[in-house]
Structure formats: structure tokens, C-alpha cells
Amino acid sequence: MSVSRKIRVLMAKPGLDGHNRGANVLTLGLRDEGMEVIYTGLRQTPEKIVQAAIQEDVDVVGLSCLSGAHIHLFPTVIEELNKAGSKDVLVIGGGIIPKEDIPFLKDKGISEIFGPGTSIKEIASYIRENFKPR
């Protein structure tokens, strides 16, 4: 009998951003979509996010930022994942991200950015189509 493992997602709020409604809604929504989701809570450093991602053996890291610090924090998470040898983890982002910042973030390794109003089904479909099964 073959048992497939649920997609494991780590939702994280890097930096000093104190607004987490979107991350909470997405955490619950992705669980409803059949994924296993771990939420790190507010005010996490990139290093702590990567430590949790490795400890929890996740397939995906979802970063949410509303404070404007995404330009620094998102690429730092990618750098830390690479240093830790976790280059296969899919990293997605969301929050209030100006459109002109998206090409920079993608160039730094963020797979996709989801803005306000993106449906949970769209995000779940993207994850299913783009994560690397192990």
C-alpha cells in the first residue's frame, strides 16, 4: 500500500510586521486544501524561519509581509535556506508587495508573490504544481 505524504507548508511573518490576519486565513485555508501547515507566528527572523523549516521538514515556505521590509527579509530567507542546503524548498510570498518589487524578489529566488485578494484555491494550486516532492 502506498501512502503519500501531505504537502508540508511553513507560514512565516518575518520582521517586525504585527499584522497576521492574512497569514492566519491562509494557514487555515491551506489546511482545508489538505496540506499540513505550521505557522511560526509574528516577528520571526529569517534565521528562525529557516531553522523551523528544516526542523519541520517542509516542502514550502510562505512568507507574509505588510511592513515594506520584504526587499530585505525575503531574499535573506532564501540565502539562509541555501546556506542550510535546503535549495529545493519552494518559497512563496505575499502581503502588500508593490508590483515593481516583484521582479527583484523573483530574481532573488522567491517563486511567486500573491497579493491581496488572491484566492486560497489559486495559491494551493500553485503550490501543488510547483513544489518538489521528496
C-alpha positions as CSV (number, residue, x, y, z in Angstrom):
1,M,0.0,0.0,0.0
2,S,1.4,3.4,-1.0
3,V,0.9,6.3,1.4
4,S,1.6,9.7,0.1
5,R,2.6,12.4,2.5
6,K,0.7,15.7,2.7
7,I,2.5,18.8,1.4
8,R,4.1,20.5,4.4
9,V,3.9,24.3,4.4
10,L,5.6,26.7,6.9
11,M,3.8,30.1,7.1
12,A,6.0,32.8,8.5
13,K,5.9,36.5,9.3
14,P,9.4,37.8,9.0
15,G,10.5,41.1,10.6
16,L,8.5,43.4,12.9
17,D,5.2,43.3,11.0
18,G,2.4,42.8,13.5
19,H,-0.4,42.1,11.1
20,N,-1.2,38.5,10.7
21,R,-4.8,38.1,9.6
22,G,-3.8,37.1,6.0
23,A,-1.3,34.5,7.3
24,N,-3.9,33.1,9.7
25,V,-6.6,32.9,6.9
26,L,-4.1,31.2,4.5
27,T,-2.9,28.8,7.2
28,L,-6.5,27.6,7.8
29,G,-7.3,27.7,4.0
30,L,-4.3,25.6,3.0
31,R,-5.2,23.1,5.8
32,D,-8.7,22.9,4.3
33,E,-7.0,22.2,0.9
34,G,-5.4,19.1,2.5
35,M,-1.9,20.5,3.3
36,E,-0.2,20.3,6.7
37,V,0.6,23.9,7.7
38,I,2.8,25.1,10.5
39,Y,2.5,28.8,11.4
40,T,5.6,30.3,13.1
41,G,3.8,33.4,14.5
42,L,4.7,37.1,14.4
43,R,8.1,38.8,14.3
44,Q,10.4,36.0,13.2
45,T,14.0,36.4,12.0
46,P,15.0,34.8,8.7
47,E,17.3,32.5,10.6
48,K,14.5,31.3,12.9
49,I,12.2,30.8,9.9
50,V,14.8,28.6,8.2
51,Q,15.5,26.7,11.4
52,A,11.8,26.0,11.7
53,A,11.6,25.0,8.0
54,I,14.4,22.5,8.5
55,Q,13.1,21.1,11.8
56,E,9.6,20.7,10.4
57,D,10.9,19.2,7.1
58,V,8.7,21.4,5.0
59,D,8.2,21.5,1.2
60,V,7.1,25.1,1.1
61,V,7.8,28.3,3.0
62,G,5.2,31.0,2.7
63,L,6.3,34.5,3.7
64,S,3.9,37.3,4.5
65,C,5.0,40.9,4.9
66,L,2.9,44.1,5.2
67,S,5.6,46.3,6.6
68,G,7.6,47.1,3.5
69,A,10.7,45.1,4.6
70,H,10.1,42.3,2.0
71,I,13.0,43.6,-0.1
72,H,15.5,42.7,2.7
73,L,13.7,39.9,4.5
74,F,12.5,37.6,1.7
75,P,15.9,37.3,0.0
76,T,17.6,36.8,3.4
77,V,15.3,33.7,3.9
78,I,16.4,32.4,0.5
79,E,20.1,32.9,1.4
80,E,19.7,31.2,4.7
81,L,17.9,28.2,3.1
82,N,20.7,27.9,0.5
83,K,23.4,28.0,3.3
84,A,21.5,25.3,5.1
85,G,21.4,23.1,2.0
86,S,17.6,23.4,1.5
87,K,17.5,24.8,-2.0
88,D,14.6,22.5,-3.0
89,V,12.1,24.2,-0.7
90,L,9.6,26.3,-2.6
91,V,9.4,29.8,-1.3
92,I,6.4,32.0,-2.0
93,G,5.5,35.4,-0.7
94,G,2.5,37.6,-0.1
95,G,1.3,40.7,1.6
96,I,1.5,44.3,0.4
97,I,4.2,44.0,-2.2
98,P,4.5,46.7,-4.8
99,K,4.4,45.4,-8.4
100,E,7.7,47.0,-9.2
101,D,9.4,44.9,-6.4
102,I,8.2,41.5,-7.7
103,P,10.8,41.0,-10.4
104,F,13.6,41.7,-7.9
105,L,12.1,39.2,-5.4
106,K,11.7,36.6,-8.1
107,D,15.3,37.2,-9.3
108,K,16.4,36.5,-5.7
109,G,14.6,33.2,-5.6
110,I,11.0,33.8,-4.5
111,S,8.9,31.6,-6.7
112,E,5.7,33.6,-6.7
113,I,4.2,36.6,-5.0
114,F,0.5,36.6,-4.1
115,G,-1.2,39.9,-3.4
116,P,-4.4,40.8,-1.5
117,G,-7.5,39.2,-3.0
118,T,-5.7,36.1,-4.3
119,S,-7.9,33.0,-3.7
120,I,-6.7,30.2,-1.5
121,K,-7.5,27.8,-4.2
122,E,-5.2,29.7,-6.6
123,I,-2.4,29.6,-4.0
124,A,-3.0,25.9,-3.2
125,S,-3.0,25.1,-7.0
126,Y,0.3,26.9,-7.4
127,I,1.9,25.0,-4.5
128,R,0.7,21.6,-5.8
129,E,2.1,22.4,-9.3
130,N,5.4,23.8,-8.2
131,F,6.7,22.1,-5.0
132,K,9.3,19.3,-5.4
133,P,8.0,16.0,-4.0
134,R,10.5,14.1,-1.9
